[in-house]
Amino acid sequence: MKISTESTEDRQVFLQVKLEESEIESHKQQAYRKLVQTAMIPGFRRGKAPRTILERYLGAEAFMQEGLEDLLEKSANDAVEQENLDPVAPPEITDVESLDPITFKATVPLMPLTDLGDYRAVRVEWTEPEVKEEDVQGALDNMRRQGTPWEPAEGRSAQAGDLVTLVAKGVIPSEDNTDAEPSVFLEEDGMSFPLQEGASWPVPGFAEELVGLAPETEKEFTLMVPDDNANEDLRGKTVSFTAKLTEIKEQKLPEMDDEWAKGVMDGFDTMVALREQVETDLRTQAESRASVDYEETLLDALEQQAKAEFAPVMVESEIDHMLQDQDERMRQIGMSLADYAARTGQEPTELRESMREQAEKRVVRSLIISELTEKAGIEASDDDVEGEIRRLMEAQGEDEAARQSAEELFSQDAAKDTVRRRLVARKAVDYLTAIAKGENPPDPAPAKLAESDSPSAEPGSEETDETETEKEE
């Protein structure tokens, strides 16, 4: 075969492949052996018609089309091997230019190239999360409110903190001062509404207007909606309301003392012990959130200096995975991905395109972490994997069905490989975090470093200018 190649900057090689006469003849002979078994040729028993007769009877194109797809696929793979290409996915036939002789084009997506730069120089300041006294008190206040029932408030007007039942209507008057009907955006009868100061729904100031209102008393008022309101249709508008309370409820909150603490959660001997536990829980949550934010900032910083070249097919494959994951989540709630797209008014192509930016980021992030694990020689041992599987099994609790399902899943090699990859990625991020915090972790494994720092691993080390080469097999 004759092969012409053209390299591109996005880790693809375009092939033009022209088959030799001997290869075409071999293809025709294989086509004959298959077609002669099924063709009914007058004057010949099935399977006995000579090739020249059969070819004249069926037409030359029928011979060429028989098994053509398999021939093109095999020829494309042979061309990849002959050109010593390193594909990340099978070549894709893009055009059949001719059947006489057979000439076609194919696109070969190459393995990605990733250069982290001097990742050991990356530094991101870590700020220790702070848990303030008011945070602890706020959490305790929430616990007290959640554990206290609502009771009717007799003989008084509404106060901040109450839960009221109301009839309310909100309209936007016509802007051109005509007799046109106003636009109604809120109309509720029997709505429960908490009177929380600073509430932004339905518009800022609505809750405050209801404070002081007596039961069965109607109030009319207008509010100007801020320009930064979450509801774009209301921004800058003047809204007219009518509201009437039909019921007011209050909570008679208990004193925060040792007796109250004994009835909270698992029970505590003293209020001091409960406060300490709440502070510990808040600190754990804050540290977890801070760690996630820190790692995201750190990986963003590494992405800024790293270079990753990859074929577009990797993004398309990632989008496929994302769509599959979303479809599985939708089916868990009784809806297919197609139903979701229809309800949101999105065409399948639009839904796919909406995921492209996130898919590209995930591909880059994956390549960076993978390269880091290679450079640092990071691995997960069999003991690591088994330990993580035990942890995941324990997380199933006493649910026997869930435990059995997990046991079946983790008995499969594919599931174990997934656990191993996640552990390696976790170790890589931990290693990078230690570097960024200036903790000076051990240097990468020399063998891995030497291999990954070789010139062939650098983006751009392969010729990316348009070149034309022809080789004849």
MOLIN-V77142 format. One record per residue. N is the residue number from 1. RES is the residue in one small letter. PHI is phi in radians with two decimals (999 if undefined). D_LAST is the distance of its C-alpha to the last C-alpha in Angstrom with 1 decimal. Layout:
# MOLIN-V77142
N_RES_PHI_D_LAST / N_RES_PHI_D_LAST
This chain:
# MOLIN-V77142
1_m_999_5.3 / 2_k_-1.84_6.8 / 3_i_-2.22_8.9 / 4_s_-1.96_12.3 / 5_t_-2.14_14.6 / 6_e_-2.47_18.4 / 7_s_-1.53_20.5 / 8_t_-2.23_24.2 / 9_e_-1.40_27.4 / 10_d_-1.79_27.8 / 11_r_0.97_25.0 / 12_q_-2.30_22.6 / 13_v_-2.19_19.1 / 14_f_-1.64_18.3 / 15_l_-1.93_14.9 / 16_q_-2.06_14.0 / 17_v_-2.05_11.2 / 18_k_-2.10_10.7 / 19_l_-1.38_9.5 / 20_e_-1.33_8.6 / 21_e_-1.05_11.8 / 22_s_-1.14_11.0 / 23_e_-1.21_10.5 / 24_i_-1.19_13.7 / 25_e_-1.11_15.4 / 26_s_-1.07_15.1 / 27_h_-1.12_16.5 / 28_k_-1.10_19.3 / 29_q_-1.14_20.2 / 30_q_-1.14_20.6 / 31_a_-1.10_22.6 / 32_y_-1.05_24.7 / 33_r_-1.05_25.7 / 34_k_-1.46_26.9 / 35_l_-1.20_28.6 / 36_v_-1.16_30.4 / 37_q_-1.34_32.3 / 38_t_-2.06_34.0 / 39_a_-1.33_34.3 / 40_m_-1.80_37.7 / 41_i_-1.89_37.4 / 42_p_-0.96_40.7 / 43_g_1.57_41.3 / 44_f_-2.29_38.8 / 45_r_-1.25_39.2 / 46_r_-1.02_36.9 / 47_g_1.55_33.6 / 48_k_-1.97_34.2 / 49_a_-1.18_33.3 / 50_p_-1.08_30.6 / 51_r_-1.11_27.3 / 52_t_-1.08_28.2 / 53_i_-1.16_31.6 / 54_l_-1.12_30.4 / 55_e_-1.17_27.9 / 56_r_-1.20_30.7 / 57_y_-1.26_33.1 / 58_l_-1.55_31.1 / 59_g_1.75_29.1 / 60_a_-1.08_25.4 / 61_e_-1.17_25.3 / 62_a_-1.08_26.6 / 63_f_-1.13_23.7 / 64_m_-1.23_21.2 / 65_q_-1.31_23.4 / 66_e_-1.12_23.8 / 67_g_1.21_21.9 / 68_l_-1.11_20.1 / 69_e_-1.05_21.0 / 70_d_-1.14_19.5 / 71_l_-1.09_16.2 / 72_l_-1.11_16.1 / 73_e_-1.09_17.2 / 74_k_-1.14_14.6 / 75_s_-1.14_11.7 / 76_a_-1.12_13.4 / 77_n_-1.11_13.9 / 78_d_-1.11_10.3 / 79_a_-1.15_9.6 / 80_v_-1.05_12.7 / 81_e_-1.18_11.7 / 82_q_-1.12_8.5 / 83_e_-1.52_10.8 / 84_n_0.99_13.6 / 85_l_-1.49_16.0 / 86_d_-2.06_19.3 / 87_p_-1.39_20.5 / 88_v_-1.63_24.1 / 89_a_-2.68_23.6 / 90_p_-1.04_21.0 / 91_p_-1.13_19.1 / 92_e_-1.96_21.2 / 93_i_-1.28_20.1 / 94_t_-1.86_22.2 / 95_d_-2.86_21.6 / 96_v_-1.79_20.1 / 97_e_-1.40_20.1 / 98_s_-2.77_19.4 / 99_l_-1.86_19.2 / 100_d_-2.51_18.5 / 101_p_-1.40_15.6 / 102_i_-1.17_15.1 / 103_t_-2.36_14.8 / 104_f_-2.53_16.2 / 105_k_-2.02_17.3 / 106_a_-2.51_17.8 / 107_t_-1.93_19.9 / 108_v_-1.97_19.2 / 109_p_-1.39_22.6 / 110_l_-1.58_22.4 / 111_m_-1.00_24.9 / 112_p_-1.21_28.1 / 113_l_-2.08_29.4 / 114_t_-2.33_33.1 / 115_d_-2.17_35.4 / 116_l_-1.39_39.0 / 117_g_1.21_40.5 / 118_d_-1.48_43.6 / 119_y_-1.18_44.5 / 120_r_-1.29_47.2 / 121_a_-1.67_49.1 / 122_v_-1.23_49.4 / 123_r_-2.33_53.1 / 124_v_-2.35_54.8 / 125_e_-1.20_58.6 / 126_w_-1.75_59.8 / 127_t_-1.88_63.1 / 128_e_-1.13_65.0 / 129_p_-1.13_66.0 / 130_e_-1.99_69.8 / 131_v_-1.92_71.9 / 132_k_-1.55_75.1 / 133_e_-1.05_78.5 / 134_e_-1.19_78.4 / 135_d_-1.16_75.0 / 136_v_-1.11_76.6 / 137_q_-1.12_79.7 / 138_g_-1.12_77.7 / 139_a_-1.14_75.8 / 140_l_-1.13_79.2 / 141_d_-1.06_80.6 / 142_n_-1.10_77.8 / 143_m_-1.07_78.3 / 144_r_-1.17_82.0 / 145_r_-1.17_81.4 / 146_q_-1.14_78.9 / 147_g_-1.65_81.4 / 148_t_-1.97_84.4 / 149_p_-1.28_85.1 / 150_w_-1.55_86.1 / 151_e_-2.25_89.7 / 152_p_-1.02_91.7 / 153_a_-1.69_93.3 / 154_e_-1.67_96.8 / 155_g_1.21_99.0 / 156_r_-2.64_96.9 / 157_s_-1.49_94.4 / 158_a_-1.24_90.6 / 159_q_-2.21_89.6 / 160_a_-1.01_86.3 / 161_g_1.72_84.5 / 162_d_-1.29_85.9 / 163_l_-1.99_84.0 / 164_v_-1.98_85.3 / 165_t_-1.90_84.9 / 166_l_-2.49_85.1 / 167_v_-1.91_84.9 / 168_a_-2.50_83.1 / 169_k_-2.48_81.8 / 170_g_-2.23_80.0 / 171_v_-2.28_79.6 / 172_i_-1.92_78.2 / 173_p_-1.08_80.7 / 174_s_-1.09_79.7 / 175_e_-1.39_78.8 / 176_d_-1.70_80.3 / 177_n_1.00_83.7 / 178_t_-1.68_83.8 / 179_d_-1.51_84.9 / 180_a_-1.07_81.4 / 181_e_-1.11_81.0 / 182_p_-1.19_79.9 / 183_s_-1.53_76.6 / 184_v_-1.59_77.1 / 185_f_-2.06_74.6 / 186_l_-2.49_76.6 / 187_e_-2.65_78.9 / 188_e_-2.26_79.8 / 189_d_-2.35_82.7 / 190_g_1.58_83.2 / 191_m_-1.39_80.4 / 192_s_-1.46_80.6 / 193_f_-2.47_80.2 / 194_p_-1.40_80.5 / 195_l_-1.53_82.4 / 196_q_-1.76_80.2 / 197_e_-1.12_80.8 / 198_g_1.49_77.9 / 199_a_-1.10_76.2 / 200_s_-1.75_73.9 / 201_w_-1.87_73.9 / 202_p_-1.29_74.9 / 203_v_-2.54_75.6 / 204_p_-1.00_76.8 / 205_g_1.68_80.6 / 206_f_-1.13_81.0 / 207_a_-1.09_81.9 / 208_e_-1.11_84.4 / 209_e_-1.16_86.2 / 210_l_-1.52_87.0 / 211_v_-1.13_88.7 / 212_g_1.61_92.4 / 213_l_-1.43_92.2 / 214_a_-1.47_94.6 / 215_p_-1.03_93.8 / 216_e_1.09_94.1 / 217_t_-1.86_94.4 / 218_e_-1.66_92.1 / 219_k_-2.30_90.8 / 220_e_-1.96_89.2 / 221_f_-2.77_87.2 / 222_t_-2.13_84.4 / 223_l_-2.37_81.5 / 224_m_-1.60_79.2 / 225_v_-1.49_75.6 / 226_p_-1.07_73.8 / 227_d_-1.23_70.9 / 228_d_-1.78_68.6 / 229_n_-1.07_69.4 / 230_a_-1.09_66.5 / 231_n_-1.50_67.4 / 232_e_-1.06_66.2 / 233_d_-1.19_68.4 / 234_l_-1.77_71.5 / 235_r_-0.98_70.9 / 236_g_1.32_73.8 / 237_k_-1.59_75.7 / 238_t_-1.71_79.3 / 239_v_-1.96_79.7 / 240_s_-1.76_83.0 / 241_f_-2.12_83.7 / 242_t_-2.22_86.4 / 243_a_-2.52_86.6 / 244_k_-2.43_89.0 / 245_l_-1.49_89.0 / 246_t_-1.88_90.0 / 247_e_-2.79_89.7 / 248_i_-2.21_89.5 / 249_k_-2.12_88.4 / 250_e_-2.35_88.5 / 251_q_-1.97_87.6 / 252_k_-1.66_90.3 / 253_l_-1.24_88.2 / 254_p_-1.32_89.5 / 255_e_-1.20_90.3 / 256_m_-1.47_87.5 / 257_d_-2.22_89.3 / 258_d_-1.07_88.8 / 259_e_-1.14_89.8 / 260_w_-1.15_87.1 / 261_a_-1.05_84.5 / 262_k_-1.17_85.2 / 263_g_-1.73_84.1 / 264_v_-1.68_80.8 / 265_m_0.91_77.5 / 266_d_-1.48_78.0 / 267_g_1.56_81.4 / 268_f_-2.26_82.4 / 269_d_-1.22_85.7 / 270_t_-2.43_86.2 / 271_m_-1.17_85.2 / 272_v_-1.09_84.0 / 273_a_-1.12_81.6 / 274_l_-1.13_80.2 / 275_r_-1.07_79.8 / 276_e_-1.12_77.9 / 277_q_-1.18_75.5 / 278_v_-1.07_74.9 / 279_e_-1.11_74.2 / 280_t_-1.09_71.8 / 281_d_-1.10_69.9 / 282_l_-1.11_69.8 / 283_r_-1.16_68.5 / 284_t_-1.09_65.8 / 285_q_-1.12_64.7 / 286_a_-1.13_64.8 / 287_e_-1.16_62.8 / 288_s_-1.13_60.1 / 289_r_-1.12_59.9 / 290_a_-1.13_59.9 / 291_s_-1.14_57.1 / 292_v_-1.09_54.9 / 293_d_-1.10_55.7 / 294_y_-1.13_55.1 / 295_e_-1.11_51.7 / 296_e_-1.12_50.7 / 297_t_-1.10_51.9 / 298_l_-1.11_50.2 / 299_l_-1.16_46.8 / 300_d_-1.09_47.3 / 301_a_-1.12_48.0 / 302_l_-1.18_44.9 / 303_e_-1.09_42.8 / 304_q_-1.08_44.3 / 305_q_-1.72_43.0 / 306_a_-1.42_39.7 / 307_k_-2.16_36.4 / 308_a_-2.28_34.1 / 309_e_-1.98_30.8 / 310_f_-2.64_29.5 / 311_a_-1.31_27.6 / 312_p_-0.99_29.9 / 313_v_-1.08_28.8 / 314_m_-1.19_30.9 / 315_v_-1.21_34.0 / 316_e_-1.07_33.4 / 317_s_-1.12_33.1 / 318_e_-1.15_36.3 / 319_i_-1.09_38.1 / 320_d_-1.02_37.2 / 321_h_-1.12_38.8 / 322_m_-1.12_41.9 / 323_l_-1.14_42.4 / 324_q_-1.13_42.2 / 325_d_-1.09_44.7 / 326_q_-1.17_47.0 / 327_d_-1.09_46.8 / 328_e_-1.12_47.8 / 329_r_-1.14_50.7 / 330_m_-1.10_51.8 / 331_r_-1.17_51.9 / 332_q_-1.16_54.1 / 333_i_-1.90_56.7 / 334_g_1.40_56.2 / 335_m_-2.36_54.1 / 336_s_-1.56_50.4 / 337_l_-1.12_48.2 / 338_a_-1.12_48.4 / 339_d_-1.10_52.2 / 340_y_-1.08_52.2 / 341_a_-1.09_50.1 / 342_a_-1.15_52.4 / 343_r_-1.20_55.5 / 344_t_-1.58_54.4 / 345_g_1.25_53.3 / 346_q_-1.80_49.7 / 347_e_-1.30_46.7 / 348_p_-0.93_43.9 / 349_t_-1.18_41.8 / 350_e_-1.20_44.7 / 351_l_-1.09_45.2 / 352_r_-1.12_41.5 / 353_e_-1.18_41.7 / 354_s_-1.15_45.0 / 355_m_-1.66_43.1 / 356_r_-1.09_40.3 / 357_e_-1.07_42.2 / 358_q_-1.15_43.2 / 359_a_-1.11_39.7 / 360_e_-1.08_38.3 / 361_k_-1.13_41.1 / 362_r_-1.15_40.4 / 363_v_-1.12_36.7 / 364_v_-1.07_37.6 / 365_r_-1.05_40.4 / 366_s_-1.12_38.2 / 367_l_-1.13_35.6 / 368_i_-1.13_38.5 / 369_i_-1.14_40.1 / 370_s_-1.09_36.9 / 371_e_-1.14_36.2 / 372_l_-1.12_39.8 / 373_t_-1.14_39.7 / 374_e_-1.20_36.7 / 375_k_-1.11_38.5 / 376_a_-1.56_41.8 / 377_g_1.10_40.5 / 378_i_-1.41_42.4 / 379_e_-2.40_42.3 / 380_a_-2.10_44.4 / 381_s_-1.31_45.5 / 382_d_-1.07_46.1 / 383_d_-1.12_49.8 / 384_d_-1.04_49.3 / 385_v_-1.13_47.5 / 386_e_-1.11_50.2 / 387_g_-1.12_52.9 / 388_e_-1.18_51.6 / 389_i_-1.13_51.3 / 390_r_-1.07_54.9 / 391_r_-1.10_55.9 / 392_l_-1.15_54.3 / 393_m_-1.16_56.0 / 394_e_-1.10_59.3 / 395_a_-1.19_58.9 / 396_q_-1.30_59.2 / 397_g_1.15_62.9 / 398_e_-1.64_64.8 / 399_d_-1.29_62.8 / 400_e_-1.12_61.9 / 401_a_-1.12_59.5 / 402_a_-1.15_57.6 / 403_r_-1.14_57.5 / 404_q_-1.13_56.2 / 405_s_-1.10_53.5 / 406_a_-1.14_52.5 / 407_e_-1.08_52.5 / 408_e_-1.13_50.1 / 409_l_-1.12_47.8 / 410_f_-1.39_47.7 / 411_s_-1.41_47.1 / 412_q_-1.57_43.6 / 413_d_-1.08_40.8 / 414_a_-1.09_39.6 / 415_a_-1.18_43.1 / 416_k_-1.13_43.4 / 417_d_-1.12_40.1 / 418_t_-1.10_41.5 / 419_v_-1.06_44.7 / 420_r_-1.10_42.8 / 421_r_-1.09_40.9 / 422_r_-1.17_44.1 / 423_l_-1.13_45.9 / 424_v_-1.10_43.3 / 425_a_-1.09_43.5 / 426_r_-1.08_47.3 / 427_k_-1.12_47.2 / 428_a_-1.12_45.0 / 429_v_-1.16_47.4 / 430_d_-1.10_50.3 / 431_y_-1.11_48.8 / 432_l_-1.15_48.2 / 433_t_-1.10_51.7 / 434_a_-1.08_53.2 / 435_i_-1.12_51.4 / 436_a_-1.12_52.7 / 437_k_-1.52_56.2 / 438_g_1.33_56.2 / 439_e_-1.50_56.5 / 440_n_0.93_54.1 / 441_p_-1.19_52.1 / 442_p_-0.97_50.2 / 443_d_-1.12_47.2 / 444_p_-1.06_43.7 / 445_a_-1.06_42.2 / 446_p_-0.96_40.9 / 447_a_-1.10_37.6 / 448_k_-1.13_36.8 / 449_l_-1.12_37.9 / 450_a_-1.09_35.9 / 451_e_-1.17_32.7 / 452_s_-1.33_33.3 / 453_d_-1.60_34.6 / 454_s_-1.16_31.5 / 455_p_-0.96_30.0 / 456_s_-1.17_26.9 / 457_a_-1.56_29.3 / 458_e_-1.49_30.9 / 459_p_-1.00_30.3 / 460_g_1.58_28.8 / 461_s_-1.27_27.2 / 462_e_-1.54_23.7 / 463_e_-1.14_23.1 / 464_t_-1.96_24.3 / 465_d_-1.21_24.5 / 466_e_-1.14_22.4 / 467_t_-2.28_19.2 / 468_e_-2.19_16.4 / 469_t_-2.24_13.0 / 470_e_-2.21_9.9 / 471_k_-2.23_6.5 / 472_e_-2.04_3.7 / 473_e_-1.30_0.0
